[in-house]
Amino acid sequence: MAVAGAGLAGLVAARALRRAGLRPLVVEARDRVGGRTWTRSVPGGAVEAGGQFAGPTQDRLAALAGELGVATFATHHAGRTRIDMAGGRPAYKRAKQLLAELEEMASELPRDAPWAAAHAAEWDAQTFHDWLRDRAEPDAYGVLRMVTTAVFAAEPAELSLLHVLAYIRSAGSVDLLTEVAGGAQERRFVGGAQELSVRLARGLGAGDLHLRSPVRRVRQTPGGVEVDARNLTVRARRAIIAVPPVLGDRIEYDPPLPAGRAELHRRMAPGATIKISCLYGAPFWRDEGLNGSLMRDRGPVTVTFDNSPPDAAHGALVAFSQGDDARALARLPAGERRKAVLEVLGRYFGERAARPSDYVETDWTAEPWTRGCFGGNFGPGGWTRYGPVLREPFGRVHWAGAETSAVWMNYMEGAVRSGERAAAEVIAALGGS
Amino acid sequence: MAVAGAGLAGLVAARALRRAGLRPLVVEARDRVGGRTWTRSVPGGAVEAGGQFAGPTQDRLAALAGELGVATFATHHAGRTRIDMAGGRPAYKRAKQLLAELEEMASELPRDAPWAAAHAAEWDAQTFHDWLRDRAEPDAYGVLRMVTTAVFAAEPAELSLLHVLAYIRSAGSVDLLTEVAGGAQERRFVGGAQELSVRLARGLGAGDLHLRSPVRRVRQTPGGVEVDARNLTVRARRAIIAVPPVLGDRIEYDPPLPAGRAELHRRMAPGATIKISCLYGAPFWRDEGLNGSLMRDRGPVTVTFDNSPPDAAHGALVAFSQGDDARALARLPAGERRKAVLEVLGRYFGERAARPSDYVETDWTAEPWTRGCFGGNFGPGGWTRYGPVLREPFGRVHWAGAETSAVWMNYMEGAVRSGERAAAEVIAALGGS
């Protein structure tokens, strides 16, 4: 078996294939495993440069962590959140009402088939911005824009209304998406989320993982599939492509992909995120009753969290710049970027916050083997046109990756589920052929 | 000099470079020149499989044809157009009113910078569907949907309102976009539009055109650019990339493209078009007072034209299937596609129309070195985010192609202008360095 991509989805698929007695060969473009999870070491400690959170109802992820012996701990959230949004409480309240309305609309969607909802065509023909425009005064719009960029790393104008609803449906509720305690940001992994992939990779056969091997061509033959990577060709009965759609589009397929699948790869646009980690001697903000969280409606940074290690041996704040804020930030020279980010941290968490011992920026849109985070989003027309082929195998080629999961799409949970699903497809196909 | 792409834009650029005393080497992925213009020979004659029309105000295209000795002739349009649209005249009248309103909004746009218009953010945050929804009753919507797919090969829900306005502004008026006489469909080229590229290619130096050479990598060095194609590497001082954005995205760049440019390549989505040519012994519909044109608000075919040669030595009808109609048609087996198209021609032009001597389908979305026609369209958020870098050189790399023209964007006129503009940039840069 050939698996393209050694992120969580590909490695989970490979594990399932091994358990079924098959031999998966995993090829990966980068020099590391983990995909959109990535622990980067710096003098002051290690930072989570990528996906890092786990939460309630993310059961497959929890089971995997348990089996691999990767412990979790609660995200530090005790204390006051710094909130700076125009309109204050009334705007916040109105935003909550609109989110409740969206949640109700989302409940109409079949979770596995958002395109089949009664109002799918209507909801997929408009942007989320359009829906908001007639309903939210500027201040409430500001709150919802902040929430939108925090969840999708994209602007309301870039997203189909149906995509927003499909996302809510996929996670289960707005609270599950947005909350720390009781939501998707509730827990973190000891040693970092990449550790899951590192341990999964250890379970592969010797020589069965090929790093620095971007896949260039996937050729289907009468009897199998040839996956050409830079350094090797893997011949297999079936292949699982476990990379984001935007990278799936960079592979040459022979025979070519059907037009609908090819368009899906192009139209599912990854969000724009710059994640900044700042390390300090201690989480000093806790002494002042602050929890390290910030929510504001202006860039360059709109959201922060306390990202200190479980023993608080040092302090860490993680700051997110997303959507247009990230695009604007990326255009500045490095020194000005740093200054702009630290100015925000200093303003809300005090002068010490502006002087971290380590400052680590990860611009995911500039990573050639990712090209944007958190995941792929559909603009108007995407779900109704291309949703139906999101998980549809193309001959002997199967698709995995967080984008392809109907449950917790674009989250680590979705990645795990997608890898399990794709492996099950392959195993069933081999059993039958 | 290196030029990637031997369509009209690349070949016009190459000609301008040669005239300035430089030596352009042109590399082209296909086994032919002409890009999105393509004359296909069949037993009954030749058919225009791609771009084919010229019209008033397309001055650079007219000048080029004149210089190359390619004559034009008037598109046959005498007689009655077959029109079949729900709502009849009132719907048509309302649609015209809305188009006039759009034209007035478009007049606010700076032609070279739609993103700088006073209402740019607001107009770019909504789909064209959204704008129409509150203004057009279903019947008028149907008329405008037909016009939209005919002009953009995309659905109203896929397009940013600002994109629709930018297009109108780029062409000059709605009538210039949509009319035959007095508009962009007014004239045709004797021998087919591809003939322009064929003659331009003859003007290149011996051995300076490399077909079957898709560009894989563009590497900038301190002194120049290396363009790696499948069979050769061209080393040059500057390079012009004259391929559609969707193909520009398939090239590897070293150093990598800035995020904004890379996103532009991904977000400018080409339309979906299947163009069908039917040949007959004679243009028999003319005898019945019909001009061979059809406009209807349902697929699989919404628009046809009389595409007979200037001497009417035989008859030809060309039928367009676009947007979702084209996507649906592409999913049918070949025999059913043919049956569905001929059923439409038979219904409006008589039984003989359903029995052509030759039937030639060109599905542009399935052409790997095109990936969609007519050209790239921006969904919501595209123009305001990526418009400013549409023509911005990346170091020693310059961009041409119909999508990059502020005037007659996505038309042959735009292609010619873009080639001239990119060559002028290169010549100016060399003069100054």
HADDOCK unambig.tbl for C-alpha pairs under 7 A between the chains (distance, minus, plus):
assign (segid A and resid 125 and name CA) (segid B and resid 129 and name CA) 6.39 0.50 0.50
assign (segid A and resid 125 and name CA) (segid B and resid 157 and name CA) 4.56 0.50 0.50
assign (segid A and resid 126 and name CA) (segid B and resid 126 and name CA) 6.89 0.50 0.50
assign (segid A and resid 126 and name CA) (segid B and resid 127 and name CA) 5.97 0.50 0.50
assign (segid A and resid 126 and name CA) (segid B and resid 130 and name CA) 5.86 0.50 0.50
assign (segid A and resid 126 and name CA) (segid B and resid 157 and name CA) 6.64 0.50 0.50
assign (segid A and resid 127 and name CA) (segid B and resid 126 and name CA) 5.96 0.50 0.50
assign (segid A and resid 127 and name CA) (segid B and resid 127 and name CA) 6.64 0.50 0.50
assign (segid A and resid 129 and name CA) (segid B and resid 125 and name CA) 6.34 0.50 0.50
assign (segid A and resid 130 and name CA) (segid B and resid 126 and name CA) 5.83 0.50 0.50
assign (segid A and resid 157 and name CA) (segid B and resid 125 and name CA) 4.52 0.50 0.50
assign (segid A and resid 157 and name CA) (segid B and resid 126 and name CA) 6.63 0.50 0.50
assign (segid A and resid 157 and name CA) (segid B and resid 380 and name CA) 5.97 0.50 0.50
assign (segid A and resid 157 and name CA) (segid B and resid 381 and name CA) 5.96 0.50 0.50
assign (segid A and resid 158 and name CA) (segid B and resid 380 and name CA) 5.68 0.50 0.50
assign (segid A and resid 158 and name CA) (segid B and resid 381 and name CA) 5.62 0.50 0.50
assign (segid A and resid 250 and name CA) (segid B and resid 250 and name CA) 6.20 0.50 0.50
assign (segid A and resid 259 and name CA) (segid B and resid 365 and name CA) 6.36 0.50 0.50
assign (segid A and resid 259 and name CA) (segid B and resid 366 and name CA) 6.15 0.50 0.50
assign (segid A and resid 266 and name CA) (segid B and resid 266 and name CA) 6.26 0.50 0.50
assign (segid A and resid 365 and name CA) (segid B and resid 259 and name CA) 6.25 0.50 0.50
assign (segid A and resid 366 and name CA) (segid B and resid 259 and name CA) 6.05 0.50 0.50
assign (segid A and resid 380 and name CA) (segid B and resid 157 and name CA) 6.03 0.50 0.50
assign (segid A and resid 380 and name CA) (segid B and resid 158 and name CA) 5.70 0.50 0.50
assign (segid A and resid 381 and name CA) (segid B and resid 157 and name CA) 6.05 0.50 0.50
assign (segid A and resid 381 and name CA) (segid B and resid 158 and name CA) 5.68 0.50 0.50
